[in-house]
């Protein structure tokens, strides 16, 4: 039994908007990072779904998703390193406290 495309697209849209909501509402930098990762994973679902249903014999969507996962892993490691350095400097990981470092 094949699952219809719109189920995957609804899941992806829900994940993306939960990520946007988390990014707008939260002020903790770890939570902001998790929200961005949730949005990137929603995009990866779209890559794979559109590839599977539009071009089932080709693997471009899967390769785009793998490339995006690799980029997200590198981005996460750099972001965690920055968050650790910020915590060492000001003993807080709240985004509002980091904004005060500019002054």
C-alpha positions as CSV (number, residue, x, y, z in Angstrom):
1,X,0.0,0.0,0.0
2,X,1.5,3.3,-1.1
3,X,1.2,6.4,1.1
4,X,-0.2,9.5,-0.7
5,X,2.2,12.4,-1.3
6,X,0.0,14.9,0.6
7,X,0.6,13.0,3.9
8,X,4.3,13.5,3.6
9,X,3.8,17.1,2.6
10,X,1.6,17.7,5.6
11,X,4.2,16.1,7.9
12,X,6.9,18.2,6.4
13,X,4.8,21.4,6.6
14,X,4.0,20.7,10.3
15,X,7.7,20.1,11.1
16,X,8.7,23.3,9.3
17,X,6.1,25.5,11.1
18,X,6.9,23.9,14.5
19,X,10.5,24.8,13.8
20,X,9.6,28.4,12.8
21,X,7.4,28.7,15.9
22,X,10.2,27.4,18.1
23,X,12.7,29.8,16.6
24,X,10.4,32.8,17.1
25,X,9.2,32.0,20.6
26,X,12.3,30.5,22.3
27,X,15.3,32.5,23.5
28,X,17.7,29.7,24.5
29,X,20.4,29.2,21.9
30,X,20.2,25.4,22.1
31,X,16.5,25.5,21.4
32,X,17.0,27.9,18.5
33,X,19.5,25.4,17.1
34,X,17.1,22.5,17.4
35,X,14.4,24.6,15.7
36,X,16.6,25.3,12.8
37,X,17.5,21.6,12.5
38,X,13.8,20.7,12.5
39,X,13.2,23.1,9.6
40,X,16.2,21.6,7.7
41,X,14.8,18.1,8.3
42,X,11.4,19.2,6.9
43,X,13.2,20.3,3.7
44,X,15.0,16.9,3.5
45,X,11.6,15.1,3.7
46,X,10.5,17.2,0.7
47,X,13.6,16.4,-1.3
48,X,13.1,12.7,-0.8
49,X,9.3,12.7,-1.3
50,X,9.4,14.7,-4.5
51,X,12.2,12.6,-5.8
52,X,10.3,9.4,-5.0
53,X,7.0,10.4,-6.6
54,X,8.3,12.5,-9.5
55,X,11.4,10.6,-10.6
56,X,11.3,7.1,-9.0
57,X,14.2,5.8,-11.1
58,X,16.7,8.6,-10.1
59,X,18.3,9.4,-6.8
60,X,18.8,13.2,-7.0
61,X,16.5,13.9,-4.1
62,X,18.2,11.3,-1.9
63,X,21.6,12.8,-2.7
64,X,20.4,16.3,-2.0
65,X,19.1,15.1,1.3
66,X,22.4,13.4,2.2
67,X,24.3,16.5,1.3
68,X,21.9,18.6,3.4
69,X,22.4,16.2,6.3
70,X,26.1,16.6,6.0
71,X,25.9,20.3,5.9
72,X,23.5,20.3,8.9
73,X,26.0,18.2,10.9
74,X,28.8,20.6,10.2
75,X,26.6,23.6,11.0
76,X,25.6,22.0,14.3
77,X,29.1,21.3,15.4
78,X,30.1,24.9,14.7
79,X,27.0,26.2,16.4
80,X,27.7,24.1,19.5
81,X,31.3,25.3,19.6
82,X,30.1,28.9,19.5
83,X,27.5,28.3,22.2
84,X,30.1,26.7,24.4
85,X,32.4,29.7,24.0
86,X,29.6,32.1,24.7
87,X,28.7,30.2,27.8
88,X,32.3,30.3,29.0
89,X,32.4,34.1,28.4
90,X,29.0,35.2,29.9
91,X,27.7,32.1,31.8
92,X,24.4,32.2,29.9
93,X,23.1,30.7,26.6
94,X,20.1,33.0,26.3
95,X,20.0,34.9,23.0
96,X,19.1,38.2,24.8
97,X,22.2,38.0,26.9
98,X,24.4,37.4,23.8
99,X,22.9,40.6,22.2
100,X,24.2,42.6,25.2
101,X,27.8,41.5,24.4
102,X,27.9,43.9,21.5
103,X,28.0,46.9,23.9
